[in-house]
């Protein structure tokens, strides 16, 4: 059932051969096709702009008041490409290998190599759009280093790379809006997928301002809705980020792959109280110049500037001398947790470590550091009240990115024909851990360079009959959406949506977080099931359905998060190994590193929805490694 449709032939030629032999849609025929794109982040905006440029009629949907408010703006550190401007040995192969290794050998070779091939074209595209990448003295684009690599391949625009890239894609998209090739529908939330003859042919959305239900038909649906990190309640994701669109597709038949693969980012501002609704990311780029440390003495009460160097433990540099502070995110996060578990954490809660820029400022000057990270330092000072130019930052791991998502084949198509999934919403390119600066790369690769070919190949091979929004399939989907919202509003219990979400987050963070074990995962499943029962009996939901109602929006999303959380725990329970961001305490090396089981788990776990209250069915896609050797991942 899981046909990845990976082209045959040598790895370096698969993508080229596919492009050479895929079927095409003629320019005149493109104008006859309507494509529905849900989400306007980097993947959605770039796909909309590219397909509209080709002549397709595009309808674009987003939950924000403007497409440019998509969460891609929050990505800070940079975007990878193998241009080798620093002349330090980078290549397409090295980017491919670092990504496969960084994902702990749990990603498809073909997808990852395609991503590395495309990477250079992304930079050229964005420069042509006017993205203001940093430049070095000779005029070439500058690069910084990121975790999991020994070369500098990350292009950046200070600490706001995602925002600048999104503005580039947004400008290209709005050009096509003006040309009449794109229609933008903002403040719409996709609440169901419509299937006609087994193919994705439409969506049902709710107008978040008026409460009206709207139906839209097309020849294909592109889902570009991001990840599901907010299942943990506290994460670096925007509060509106959710899994609902993807989960509705899952219930319609799209398999959900590797849901337990979540990334805990090591460089975030620590939790400071129960009042918080989200956490703030400090870019991984900061680890270029910042040194991570804790006092050697547990509970050391001194101000960090008063602790001499010989009484500091630069634990990443000691344990991983080859990569030092630039180990991959999962490695840095687990080590931070281990240090705080020993009682050597800092700050009032003890759940933090220091990120110190003292030596970098002494070596390069404050002006240079400000030019590289100034907006990040300003943001940190506004949130913490501390000046990072004068005292070390306090950081701690937080949920950031989800490597799992809807299963897709090499064409980016899900198990539902006509439903394509791009960017973080799919599972395809990162394996069990994502290297820093690769999220922006994947989103733009999928939208600018992959989907124009794979979507065309799909449409050219179909004989799609016209579909009307008056068809029975649209009526059934809308009725399902209405019934669910009516049920949510009718409960009239005692607990708010936020109370339930916070409780769910505690269960998932404690048991499906940085470390997992069988007892905790089994307990999590039991607690989540009990929470679901209470949710549908005791939810307090004010307001009505026919107006702007944030509580109602959140209620539907939290209900989906509860169902997703149970699937995450089941997936983590059946994967009896440790790999990347999935760390089972029963499976670790003698020195505490992740211990894979390649004989039994070099697979993608894809889950099929079997009905309300039914245990989902597991399907597996074998991962073949023909070009890299499976070895114990080491950054020492």
N, C-alpha and C positions, 0 to 999 in steps of 0.2 A: 504493500500500500504506500510505502514511502519511496517513490522513485525520484531520486535527486536530479536526474537528467543531466549529469555532468558529462560534458563532451569527451570523447575519446581522444587519444593522442598525447604528446608530451605536454607537461604542465604549462610550460611557457607559451604554448600555441593554442591552448584550449579556447581562450576568449577570442583570439583572432580568428580561429577556425569557425567558431560560432557566428561571429559577425559576418564572415564571408559567405556562410551558407544558410543563415536564417532567412525566413520569408519576409518580404517587405510589403508595406501598404503604400500604394501610389499617392502622390500629393493630393490629387482630387478626391480620392477615397478617404483620406485622413479627415477631410472636412465633414464627412458623413458620420463620423464616430464621436460619441460623447463619452468622456472619461470623468468619473467622479473621484476627487482626491480629498481625503479626510485628513486634516492637519496641515499646518502651514509653517512648520519648522524647516530646518535645512533640507530634509528629505522631501517634504511636501511642496515647499516653495520652489526648489530646484526642479522637481518633477513637473510641476505645473508650468513653469516658465519654458522648460525644454519641450514638453509635448505641445504646448500652444504655439511655440515657434515653428514646430513641424507642421502645424495646420490642424491638429485635433481641437475639438471644442471641449473645453475643460470647465468643470464646475468645482469650485474649491470651497471647503467648509472648515471653519475653526470655531472654537468655543470662546475665543477672546473677542474684544471689540475691534481689533485690527490684526491682520496676519502677522505684522511685525512684532507682536507681543508674544509670539510662540516661545517656548522655554529654551530653545536653542540660544537665545541671547545670553543665558546664564553661563554658558561654557566660556572658560576664561583663558586657559593656558596656551592653546595653540592647535595646529593641525599638522599631521605628519605627511611627509612626501620624501621620495628618495632622490631628490635632485643632486645631492652631494655637493652643494655649494661650498661647504667648509673644506672639501677635499680630504675628508677624514675616513674614507673607505666605504661609504654607504653605496647601496645598489638596490635594485628591485628585489634581488634575492635576499639581501640582508633584512630588508623591511618585511618580506614574507616570512623569513625564518624567525625573526624576533617576535612577530605576531603569533605564529604557531606556538613557539616556546612560551611566550607570555601567557597564552591561553591554556597552558599546561596540556597541550596536545589533545585538545577536545574540540577542534574546529576543522572544517573541511579544507583540505589543501587547495582545491580548485577555487573556492570562493576567496580565500585569503590571498592567493597569488593574483587573482583578478584585481582585488583591491589595491595591492602594491603596484601593479601595472598602471592603474588608472590614476594613482596619486599625483603624479607630476602634472597631468593635464588639469587636475583640479586647481592647482596653484596658478597655472596660466589663465584659466577661466576667471578666477577671482581677481587676479591682477588686472585683467582686461575690464572687469566691472568697476575697478577703482577701489578695491579693498585696500586700506592703508596698512599693509604689512610693515613691520619694522625693517629698517635697512641698515647695513653696516657702512663703514666709511667709504668703501669703494663703489657704493651704489647698488650692489646686489642685495637681495633680500637676506635678512639676518636669520639665524637659527639658534634655538636653544635646545638643551638636552631634556629628555623626559625619562621616566623610569623604564627599566627593562631593555635599555639600548646603550651601546657604547659609542654611538655616533650622535652628532647633533643634526636632527632632521625635522625639528618642529618649528614651523613658521608661525609667527604670532603678531598680534597687534596689542602691545602692552598686555594688560590683563583683561581684555575685552574682545578676544578673538571671535567668540561665537556671535556676539552682537554685530561686529563688522561684517562677518560672513553672511549673517542673516539679512543685513541691510542690502548686501550685494544681490542675494537671491531675490529679496523682496522687490528691489528696483527692477530686476529683469521680469519678475512676475507682473508688476503693475504696468509695465510697458505693454504686456500682452492684454491686460485688462482694458487699457485705453484702445488697443487695436480691436477689441471686441471678441478675442479668442478665449478669454477667461471671464467667468462670472464668479464673484466672491460672495459667499454667504457667511457673514460673521455672526457671532452669538448663536450658533447652532450646535447642538450636541447630537452626535449620531447615537441612536439608541437601538437600532436593529439593522441587520443586513437582509436584503430581499433576494431570494433565490428563485429563478425561473428555469425550469428544466435542468436543475442541478447547477446552474451557473449564477455567479454573482451579477445581478443586473440592476441593483438599486439599493437605496438606503432610506430609512425613516429617521428623521431628525426632529428634535424639539426646539422651537424658537425660545431661547432662554429669556427673552424680554416679554413676549406676549403669552407664552405657554402653548402656542399653537403647534400642532403636529404637521409636518410637511413631508411629502414624498418626492423622491427624485429618481429618475431612471437613467441608465447609461449602458454602455457596452462592456465596461469593466469598472472595478472599484479598486482604488489604491489607498491602502491604509498606512498613514504616516503619523501616528499618534503618540510616539514616544514610548517610554518605559513605565514600569509599575512600581517604582521605588517607594511611592507613598503608601503602599500596603503596610509599611513599618510605622506609619503616622509621622514620625520625625525622620526627615531625609533632606537632602539638598534640593529636592525637586520643588518647583512652584506648587502652591497649595492646590491649584486647579488641575495639576497633572494627575492622570487617572488611567485605569485599565479598561474602562467600560466599553469603548468601541471594539477593542480587541476581544474582550470577553464575550460580547454579544456575537461576534464572528465565531468564537470558539464554540458557543452553544449551538450555532448553526452548522457546525461540522468542520471548522478549521482546527487542526491539531495544535496543541500548545506544547512547545518544546523546551526542555531544560529549565523549568520554572524555578528550580532551586539555585540557579546560577545568578547570584546577586553580588554586586560589587560594593565593598565597604571602602570608601575613599579615606586615606590616612590623614588628609590635611584639611580639617574642617574646624570651625570654631566650636568648642565644647558646649554641651548642654549646660544651661545655667538655671533652669527652673521649669516647673510644670506648666507655666503659662505659655511656653513656646509652641508654635504650630509648625515650624520648620527650622532647619539648620542652614548655616551659611558655609559655602565652600571657599576655601583658600586654595588657589590654583596649585596643582602639582609643580608648575613651573618654578614656584618658590624654592623647591628643593634643589634647584641649580646652585643657589647662593646661600640658602639657609642650611644650618647644621642641626640635626635632631639629637637631643640629649635629655637626660634626667640626672638628678643628683645621685651619686653612688650611695649616699646614706638615706635609707627610707625615712620619710617624714622630715627631711631637712627644712627647717623653718626660715632659712635665710632668703633674702631677696636674690633672684637669679644672678644679678650683676655682682653680688658679693661672694659667689661660689667660685673658687679658683679652678682653673682648667683641669688640674690633676684630680679634682674631686667631682668631675663630671664624667658621666658614662655616655659616650657617643656610640650607642649600642649598635646602630646599623653599620657604621664604619668599622666597628670591631668585628662584627659577626660576618659581614659581607664585604670584605676588603676590595673586591674587584668592582662592585657596583656602588658600594657605600650607601649614601642617602638616596640614590636613584634606583633602588630595587623596585620591582613592580608593586602595584598598589596592594594586592592581597598580602604580600610578604611584609610590607611596611605596617599594614594594619594589624596583622596578627602579632607582630613584635611589640607594637604599642600596647595592645591588650595584655600581652604577657608581662610587660614591665609594670603596668598599673596593677595587675593581679598580684604582683610581688609586693605591692605597697609603696612603689617608688614613683607613683604619679604625682603631678603637681597641681596647684590651684586649690580652691576651696573644696571641690568634690574629690580631688585625687584622681580624676579621670581626664588627665591631659599630660602632654609632654611638651617640651620646649622646641621651638623652631627659631634658631638664633642667627641674626644677620650681622653680628658685631664684626667678625673677621672680614666679611664681604664689604662692609662699609669702610673699614680701615684700608682695605686693599684697593678698592675701586672708587671710593668717594660716595657720599650720600646722593649726589646729583645723578650718578650713573645708576644706582639702585632705584632711585625714584623714577628714572626714565623707563626702567624695565617693569617695575611693579607698582608704580605710584598709586594708581586707583585702588589696588588691592590693599595697600597699606592704609590708605584713607578709610576704606570700608571697615577694616579691622579696628581702627581707632574709634570710629563712630559706634561700633557695636560693643567693643570691650572697654572703651575708655582708657586704653593704654596705647602709648606711642611705640610702634614696633621698630622705629629707628633708634630708640633709646633702651627698650627692654625686649626680651625675646617674646615672640608670639607664643600663645598656648594653643595647642591643636590636639585633636583626637579624632579617631575614625568615625565616619557616619555613612549611612546608606546613600549611594550616589547614582549608580547605573545598574541596569539589569541586562545581563547577557542573554537570558532566556527571552522567549517571545513566541509568536506564532511561527510554526514550522513553514519553511519555504524551500523550494527547490533551487537549482542554479539560476532559474529564470526569475526568481523572487516571487513565484506564485505559490500560494498556500495549497492545502488539500482541497480547497473549493476552487474549481475552475473559474477564472476571471477575477479572483480576489488576489491582488498583489500586495505584498507587505514590505515596506521600505524602512531603512534606518533602525532605530532602537526597538521599534515595534516587532521586528523579526529576530530570529535567534542566530543569524547565519555566519557572522564573520569573526567572532571574538573568542569562542570557546568558553572555558571556565573562568577566564579573567580577561578584562579588557586593558590593553596598554593605554597609558595616557596619550591624549591627542589623537586617538583613533576614532572617536565617536563622530567628530565633525567630518573626518575623512570618509567614513562609511556613509553618512547621510548624504553628502554631496556626490559621492561616487554612484550611489543607487539612483539619485534623482537626475543628475546631469548626464551620466554616461551609460548606465546599465538599462534602466527601464525603457528608454526610447527604442532599444533593440528588442528586448524581450516582450514588451507589450505589443509591438508591431508584429512580431512573430506569432503571438497568440491570436491577434485579430485577423491576420491573414489566413490563419488555418481554421477559422470559424465561419459558419453560416448563421449569423445572428438574426433571428426574426425581430421585427420591431416590438417593443415592449411599451405598454401604457401604464401610467401610475394608477389607472382604474382597474388593473388586473387583480384577480383574487389574491395573488401572493402579496401585493402591497397592502391590501385590506387586512389580511391575516396578520402581517407584521405590525401594522399600526394598532390593531386591536390588542395584540400582545403587549405593546408598549403602554397603551392606555390602562390596561388592566393592572399592570405592575405599579404604575404611579398611583392609581386609585387605591390599591392595596396599601401602599406606603402611607398615604395620607389618612387612611381609615384606622390605623392602629391606635393612635392617641394614648401612648403609654407614658412612662415617667422619665426615661433617660434620653438625653439628646444624642444627636448623630456624633458630635465630637467626643462624648463620653465613650460611646461604643468604639469609635475609631481609635481613641487613645488606649483603650483596653486591648483591642486587637493588636496594636503596635507593640504593646508590652509583651504579649504572648509570642509574637513572631520574632521580635528582637532577642528575647531571652532564649528561645529554643531553635530558631532558624536564622540566627545572626552570624557572628564571626566564628562561632564554634558550635557544632551540632553533635548530638549523640542519640543513640536509639531511644533511651528512656525519655529524653527531652522531646524528641520528635513525636513519639507516641502520645505523650502528655499534651503536646500542642494540638494534635488532631482532635483529641477528646475535648480540650478546652474550646477550640474553634467551633466544633459542632454544637457545644452548649451555648456559645455566644450567638451563633446563628439562630438557634431556637428562641433565645431571649430577644434578639433583635426584631424578629418578626412578630413578637408579642408585646414588646415593651418600649418601642421607639416613640419618642415624643417629637412630632413634626408639625411646627406651626405653619400658618400661611396656606395658600391655595395653589392650584396648578396652573391657573390662567394668568399668571403674572411673573415678574422676576422673583425668584425664590431660591436663594443660595442654599438654604437648608434642604430643600427638595433635591437640588442638584447633588449635594453631598450625600444625601441618603441613598440614592441609586448607586453612586460610586462606591460607598462603603459596603453596601450589600454585595457588590461584585468583588471587592477586596476580600471580604470574608470567605467567599467561595474560592478565590485564587489562593488565599493563605493556606487553606487545607490542601490544595493541590501542590503547593510548594513544599509543605511538610511531607506529603506522600512521596514526592519526587526525591527529596533529600533522604528519606528513609530507605527507599529501594536502592539508592546509589551507594553501595557498600564500598566506598573508597573516599579518599580525599583528593581533590584536584582544584587548583586555582582558588576561587572564592568559596568553594564548597569544602569545608574542613570538618570531616568526621573525626572526633577525638579518638575513636577506636582504630583509626587508620593513619598513623603518622610514623615518620622515620625516628630512629633513636635520638636525633638532635631536634625533633619537633617540627620537621618540614612535612608538607603534604605527601602522602604515599598513595600513588595511583595503583589501580588494578587493571592493567591494559588487556589482560586475557578476557576479562568479563565486562569491562565498562568502557572500552574504546568505542562508544556508541552515542548517538543522540537519542534521548528519551523523549518521545512525542506522545502526548496524552489525548485520547479521544473522549469527548463528552458523551455519556451514555444515558443521560436523563436525570431529572430531579431526584436527588436522594440516592442515586446509583454510584457505585465505585467506578471511576473512569478507567478506560482500558489503555494499557501501555503498549505502544509500538516502538520499535527500535530501528534506527538507521545505523548500519555499521560504518565506522570511519576508517578509510584506507589510507595508510601512510606509505607512499611509494617514493617520496623524495626527501623526507627527513627521517631520522632515526629516533625511535621512541627511547628517551633516556630520562633518568631522574633529573628534574629541573633543578639547576643550581646557579646561584648568583654570587657564590663565594670566591 
